[in-house]
Amino acid sequence: MPSDLLSFAANKDQQSTRLAALRATLAAQKLDGFFVPLSDEYLNEYVPDSAQRLAFLTGFTGSAGIALVLKDTATLIVDGRYTLQAGVQVDPVLYEVRHYIKTPLNDYIKQHVKAGQRLGYDPWLHTTPWVEKTREAVEEAGAKLVTVTANPVDAIWNDRPAAPAAPVFAHPMQYAGESSADKRKRLGAQLKEKKLEGVVLTSPSSIAWLLNVRGGDVESTPLPLSYAVLHADARVDWFVNPAKVSSELKNLLGSDISVHAQEEFIKTLRGLGANGGKYRINRGSTPSAVIDVLTDSGAKLDFGDDPCELPKACKNAAEIDGMKEAHRRDGLAVSKFLCWIDANAPQGKVDELAAQEKLFALRSQSAEFLYPSFHSISGAGPNGAVVHYRAAKDTNRPLRKGEFYLIDSGGQYPDGTTDVTRTVAIGDVTPEMRMHFTRVLKGHIALAHARFPAGTSGAQLDILARQYLWQTGLDYDHGTGHGVGAFLGVHEGPQGVSSRSTVPLQPGMVISNEPGFYRAGAYGIRLENLVVVKESETLLDGRPMLEFETLTLVPIDLRAMDMTLLSREEKHWLNAYHRRVYDAHVDAVSETEREWLEQATRPV
């Protein structure tokens, strides 16, 4: 089982030493400040240990954040999922923790950066739009934004882990549902229609999907870290550590895919500028260093979406079937786990770490289970209110009667990726807790049961999940849903459900449905299923309609509900869902587990 905390993340004793060392390095480079994002040179959401600079420096181990270190001040800016976590992990004497909406980075720059100062950034860790927006704020303060060629954090990280070098392996047709050759021909034809010579790809997820390969360079996500250029004639130049690609895999990929060392990527980019053709590139997901090289070499650039992103998100029939099978196996393990929790937690025999270890062990009983799709969030009582909490020895808390226990976890299987959250009542809970749980459930059901015209975006549906909390002046500070890959990333674009999710939902897209409520210092509630978008039999004035099919098969805690708040239609949805859960697992559980399953899915 993977460790829950990065061993090299700075504890509060180390944070002062490392911050001072960074400031000394900056002074030697004639810099007055430096930006330290949680990012790597591929702009992945989850990054390998060798790129965990933010954790090394500040101690913050969340999956999103950026620090700005100046001569006399420093700030760590995170989103709403991580404000509580950052407050615990980061020394407040050294870093001021800020919410990115309440105090945006550029506002901090305008308030604290002084005229004449030079602020550095690593162009491999930021997009061009970020650079442009930040440069504007820095120059407004009378300062200068400076590109660095060597990251100063690396200069003080003496025991920095080596870059990952996991073998690359084929993702077979039975799971992919479409050959790499067909994908490349289809996208190549689209490039030709746009009079483009090709597209520069810097997203490892897009490349893995395009080539039907997977790897192990990033924990929890089966990615080989690489770059690629897809040409309009369907050829690919693939820049990856050649030692990771076996001769058997090269033969399987075929002669149209040329494997090159990553060191050749920059040289190839310069060559694209020399040939006079126009190439597609996504400004919003490409390191600014790549665009700088292309621009400086005279390349003609067509800024637009990564052409792999949308077809990757719209799963084909084989991928959807695989996701369903993965969720059936995963749901069985999580259901067994909830049975175990009910039998042991009320007796005071379970803590957060023991619980997540038990769930890992139950998932591991499946021969197809590979590893978790992210670090499990195992939060008892007030720890459940920390949206992306990670249990550790110094925060580990027992599951106690009268409290909620929140477990958010997932698995990677060769045929699919899962992500599920359940909130469990340990013994009797208060009427207020049941009321909040039920309002979250009502929002979950409203979204799950939605039908909507083709062309509807997640931003238009987000209110369905929040409406019952809003009625009492409550809300949650995260999106309602994110896209999920097919044996790829547990977070995948461009689809989602939030106020910022403007991409229309399409059949085959898999997203999460996860409204929540968090009372700081008391408890957290989140209910998450994955759903797939499909065509509805219902029409709207002859127009196509879409709806969701729920993939996750895990009971929702009936004891945590206030049944008086549920409508007849909501109870009907709940009963139908629980019938599916029962039918999926009843033949695969022990007698004791069957008795528990009958109670957990009983009609209401």
Secondary structure, DSSP 4 states (H G I P E B T S, - for coil): ---SS-TTS--HHHHHHHHHHHHHHHHHTT-SEEEEES--TT--SS--GGG-HHHHHH---SSS-EEEEESS-EEEEE-TTTHHHHHHHS-TTT-EEEETTTS-HHHHHHHH--TT-EEEE-TTSSBHHHHHHHHHHHHHTT-EEEE-SS-HHHHH-TTPPPPP-PPPEE--HHHH-S-HHHHHHHHHHHHHHTT-SEEEE--HHHHHHHHTEE--SBTTB-----EEEEETTS-EEEES-GGGS-HHHHHHH-TTEEEE-GGGHHHHHHHHHHS--EEEE-TTTSBHHHHHHHHHTT-EEEE---TTHHHHHS--HHHHHHHHHHHHHHHHHHHHHHHHHHHHGGGT--BHHHHHHHHHHHHTTSTT--EESS--EEEEGGGGGSTT----TTT--B--TTEEEEEEE-EEETTEE--EEEEEEES---HHHHHHHHHHHHHHHHHHT-EEETT-BHHHHHHHHHHHHHTTT---SS-SEEE--SSS-SSEEEEEESTT--SBP-TT-EEEE--EEEETTTEEEE-BEEEEEEE-S--BTTB-EEEEEE-------GGG--GGGS-HHHHHHHHHHHHHHHHHHGGGS-HHHHHHHHHHT---
